[in-house]
Amino acid sequence: MMRARSPERQRELGGFVRAQRERLDPATLGLPAGGRRRTPGLRREEVAQLCGLSVTWYTWLEQGREMAPSPAALARLAWALRLGRAERAYLFELAGRRDPERDAGESESDEVPAAALACLATIAAPAYILDRAWTARGWNAGAQRLFAGWLDGEGDRNLLRFIFLAPAARALICDWEARARRVAAEFRAGVSAHAEDPAIRALIADLCRESSDFAQLWDARGVLGREGGERTFNHPKDGFLRFEQASFDLASRSELKLTILVPAG
């Protein structure tokens, strides 16, 4: 079954596909690099050939025209564009199709189970839970101390607003530019299923208006899966801190994300 797509969503699909095509190196795909290329990456004709689809079909897709791409066609396109897991999921969400490789049975509720909130207090390391808009819905004492300017006061609990709008974030987060770039790409991937949600759209519009950094990164259409790894901070009281981050989906509440920051030596 295909979900209805707005013109804005169709344009976003076309822009995303075009951006992925332009980032590919023809040589790595065994295509001839000779001849003058007016734009970076592959030509539309080359992508269509790799997918086994018509050039007209692919051109219309990039142009954001009203179309009904099948899951099979989207799967071939994802393969041709060498999309990662998060990028593939974003492609199918924009197209309003369910990926045949995607696990079924995801819950649409973002209510935080009481047991999950209670568990936060038992975790020794800093830990917090984000909802679909990446607003903190629960956190423990360690997270409250670590995230000075976000979880230690009465201000906005949205992680994106903190990172892109709060001056304290730039001082707290080491290599802020790299982290901000990744966070924007992770949020784009994570929010794809709720792109038509008025609250999500309002959040994105506010961030684009209030932060030129976010607007530039959002326009770049980067898509990344939310992953763990090293996180470093320059804490105003505790000095330099290093953690290993691990993130988990809550059972039966996949829109809620539990993040734990384990101190690293």
C-alpha positions as CSV (number, residue, x, y, z in Angstrom):
1,M,0.0,0.0,0.0
2,M,1.3,3.4,-0.9
3,R,0.9,6.4,1.5
4,A,-0.2,9.7,0.0
5,R,2.7,12.1,-0.7
6,S,2.5,15.9,-0.7
7,P,4.1,18.0,-3.4
8,E,6.7,19.1,-0.9
9,R,7.5,15.4,-0.1
10,Q,7.8,14.6,-3.8
11,R,10.2,17.5,-4.3
12,E,12.2,16.3,-1.3
13,L,12.4,12.8,-2.8
14,G,13.7,14.2,-6.0
15,G,16.2,16.4,-4.3
16,F,17.5,13.5,-2.1
17,V,17.9,11.2,-5.1
18,R,19.7,13.8,-7.1
19,A,22.1,14.6,-4.2
20,Q,22.9,10.9,-3.9
21,R,23.5,10.6,-7.6
22,E,25.9,13.5,-7.6
23,R,28.0,12.2,-4.8
24,L,28.9,8.9,-6.7
25,D,32.2,8.5,-8.5
26,P,31.7,6.8,-11.9
27,A,35.0,5.1,-11.7
28,T,34.1,3.2,-8.5
29,L,31.1,1.7,-10.3
30,G,33.1,0.6,-13.3
31,L,31.7,3.4,-15.5
32,P,33.9,5.3,-17.9
33,A,35.0,8.6,-16.5
34,G,35.8,10.2,-19.9
35,G,33.8,12.9,-21.5
36,R,32.8,16.3,-20.1
37,R,30.3,16.1,-17.2
38,R,28.3,19.2,-16.5
39,T,27.5,18.0,-12.9
40,P,29.4,15.9,-10.3
41,G,28.7,12.2,-10.0
42,L,26.8,10.0,-12.3
43,R,24.5,11.1,-15.2
44,R,20.8,10.3,-15.0
45,E,21.2,7.9,-17.9
46,E,23.8,6.0,-16.0
47,V,21.7,5.6,-12.9
48,A,18.7,4.5,-15.0
49,Q,20.9,1.9,-16.7
50,L,22.1,0.6,-13.4
51,C,18.6,0.3,-12.1
52,G,17.1,-1.2,-15.2
53,L,14.6,1.6,-15.4
54,S,13.8,4.1,-18.1
55,V,15.6,7.4,-18.3
56,T,12.3,9.2,-18.4
57,W,11.1,7.5,-15.2
58,Y,14.2,8.4,-13.4
59,T,14.2,12.0,-14.7
60,W,10.6,12.5,-13.5
61,L,11.5,11.2,-10.1
62,E,14.3,13.7,-9.7
63,Q,12.0,16.5,-10.9
64,G,9.6,15.7,-8.1
65,R,6.7,14.8,-10.4
66,E,3.8,12.8,-9.1
67,M,4.7,9.2,-9.4
68,A,4.0,5.8,-7.9
69,P,7.3,4.0,-7.7
70,S,7.0,0.3,-6.7
71,P,9.0,-1.1,-3.8
72,A,11.0,-3.2,-6.3
73,A,12.0,-0.1,-8.3
74,L,13.0,1.7,-5.1
75,A,15.0,-1.3,-4.0
76,R,16.9,-1.3,-7.3
77,L,17.4,2.5,-7.1
78,A,18.8,2.1,-3.5
79,W,21.2,-0.5,-4.8
80,A,22.3,1.6,-7.7
81,L,22.9,4.7,-5.5
82,R,24.8,2.6,-3.0
83,L,22.6,3.8,-0.2
84,G,23.3,2.9,3.4
85,R,20.7,1.5,5.8
86,A,19.6,4.9,7.0
87,E,19.6,6.4,3.5
88,R,17.5,3.5,2.2
89,A,15.0,3.9,4.9
90,Y,14.7,7.6,4.1
91,L,14.2,6.9,0.4
92,F,11.3,4.5,1.1
93,E,9.7,6.9,3.6
94,L,9.8,9.8,1.2
95,A,8.3,7.6,-1.5
96,G,5.5,6.5,0.8
97,R,6.4,2.8,0.4
98,R,7.2,0.2,2.9
99,D,10.7,-1.3,2.4
100,P,10.3,-5.1,2.0
101,E,13.5,-5.5,4.1
102,R,12.1,-3.4,7.0
103,D,11.0,-5.1,10.1
104,A,7.2,-4.9,10.8
105,G,5.4,-4.1,13.9
106,E,6.7,-0.7,14.9
107,S,4.7,1.3,17.4
108,E,3.5,4.8,16.6
109,S,3.2,5.8,20.2
110,D,5.9,8.0,21.8
111,E,4.6,7.6,25.4
112,V,7.5,6.8,27.7
113,P,6.8,3.7,29.8
114,A,7.1,4.3,33.5
115,A,9.5,1.4,33.9
116,A,11.9,3.0,31.4
117,L,11.8,6.3,33.3
118,A,12.4,4.4,36.6
119,C,15.4,2.5,35.0
120,L,17.2,5.8,34.3
121,A,17.8,6.3,38.0
122,T,19.5,2.9,38.2
123,I,22.1,3.7,35.5
124,A,25.3,5.0,36.9
125,A,26.4,6.7,33.7
126,P,24.7,9.7,32.2
127,A,21.6,8.6,30.4
128,Y,18.5,10.2,28.8
129,I,15.5,9.3,26.6
130,L,14.5,11.3,23.5
131,D,11.2,11.3,21.7
132,R,10.5,11.5,18.0
133,A,11.4,15.2,17.9
134,W,14.5,14.6,19.9
135,T,13.1,16.3,23.0
136,A,14.3,14.8,26.3
137,R,11.5,13.0,28.0
138,G,13.6,11.7,30.9
139,W,17.2,11.8,32.2
140,N,19.2,10.9,35.2
141,A,21.4,12.9,37.6
142,G,24.5,12.1,35.5
143,A,23.0,13.5,32.3
144,Q,21.7,16.5,34.2
145,R,25.2,17.4,35.4
146,L,26.9,16.6,32.1
147,F,24.6,18.6,29.8
148,A,25.0,22.0,31.4
149,G,22.7,24.4,29.6
150,W,20.3,21.6,28.4
151,L,19.2,19.3,31.2
152,D,20.2,21.3,34.2
153,G,17.8,24.1,34.0
154,E,14.2,25.1,33.0
155,G,14.9,25.8,29.4
156,D,14.0,24.0,26.2
157,R,14.6,20.3,26.4
158,N,15.0,19.7,22.6
159,L,18.5,18.4,21.8
160,L,18.6,20.1,18.4
161,R,17.7,23.5,19.8
162,F,20.4,23.1,22.4
163,I,23.1,22.1,19.9
164,F,22.3,24.7,17.3
165,L,20.9,27.6,19.3
166,A,22.5,27.5,22.8
167,P,25.9,29.2,23.1
168,A,26.7,26.7,25.9
169,A,26.6,23.8,23.5
170,R,29.5,25.1,21.4
171,A,31.6,25.5,24.5
172,L,30.6,22.1,25.9
173,I,30.8,19.8,22.9
174,C,34.3,19.1,21.5
175,D,34.6,19.5,17.7
176,W,31.2,21.1,17.6
177,E,31.1,21.4,13.8
178,A,31.6,17.7,13.2
179,R,29.0,16.7,15.8
180,A,26.5,19.2,14.5
181,R,26.8,17.9,11.0
182,R,26.3,14.3,12.1
183,V,23.4,15.2,14.4
184,A,21.5,17.0,11.6
185,A,22.0,13.9,9.3
186,E,20.9,11.5,12.0
187,F,17.8,13.6,12.7
188,R,16.9,13.7,9.0
189,A,17.1,9.9,8.9
190,G,15.2,9.4,12.2
191,V,12.4,11.8,11.5
192,S,11.6,10.6,7.9
193,A,8.6,8.6,9.1
194,H,7.1,11.7,10.6
195,A,8.0,14.4,8.1
196,E,4.4,15.5,7.7
197,D,3.9,15.9,11.5
198,P,3.1,19.6,12.0
199,A,5.2,19.8,15.2
200,I,8.2,18.3,13.4
201,R,7.8,20.6,10.4
202,A,7.5,23.6,12.8
203,L,10.7,22.5,14.6
204,I,12.7,22.2,11.4
205,A,11.3,25.6,10.1
206,D,12.3,27.3,13.4
207,L,15.8,25.8,13.4
208,C,16.3,26.8,9.7
209,R,15.2,30.3,10.5
210,E,17.1,30.7,13.7
211,S,20.4,28.9,12.9
212,S,22.2,29.4,9.6
213,D,24.4,26.4,10.5
214,F,21.3,24.1,10.8
215,A,19.8,25.5,7.6
216,Q,22.9,24.8,5.6
217,L,23.3,21.3,7.0
218,W,19.6,20.5,6.4
219,D,19.8,21.7,2.9
220,A,22.7,19.4,2.3
221,R,20.4,16.4,2.9
222,G,22.9,14.3,4.7
223,V,21.4,11.1,6.1
224,L,23.1,8.9,8.7
225,G,22.0,6.2,11.1
226,R,22.2,7.1,14.8
227,E,25.3,5.3,16.0
228,G,27.5,5.2,19.1
229,G,31.1,6.1,19.4
230,E,33.4,8.5,21.3
231,R,31.9,11.7,22.7
232,T,34.1,14.3,24.3
233,F,33.1,17.4,26.3
234,N,34.8,20.5,27.9
235,H,32.6,20.6,31.0
236,P,32.5,24.0,32.8
237,K,33.1,22.3,36.2
238,D,34.5,18.8,35.5
239,G,36.9,19.7,32.7
240,F,37.6,17.4,29.8
241,L,35.4,14.3,29.7
242,R,35.4,11.4,27.3
243,F,32.6,8.9,26.9
244,E,31.5,6.0,24.7
245,Q,27.9,6.5,23.5
246,A,25.4,3.7,23.1
247,S,21.9,4.3,21.8
248,F,18.9,1.9,22.0
249,D,15.3,1.8,20.8
250,L,12.9,1.1,23.6
251,A,11.1,-2.2,23.2
252,S,7.6,-1.7,21.6
253,R,8.4,2.1,21.5
254,S,10.8,2.4,18.6
255,E,10.4,6.2,18.3
256,L,11.9,6.6,21.8
257,K,15.7,6.4,22.0
258,L,17.7,5.6,25.1
259,T,21.2,7.0,25.1
260,I,23.9,6.1,27.6
261,L,27.3,7.7,27.9
262,V,29.7,5.3,29.4
263,P,32.9,7.0,30.8
264,A,36.0,6.1,28.8
265,G,39.5,5.9,30.1
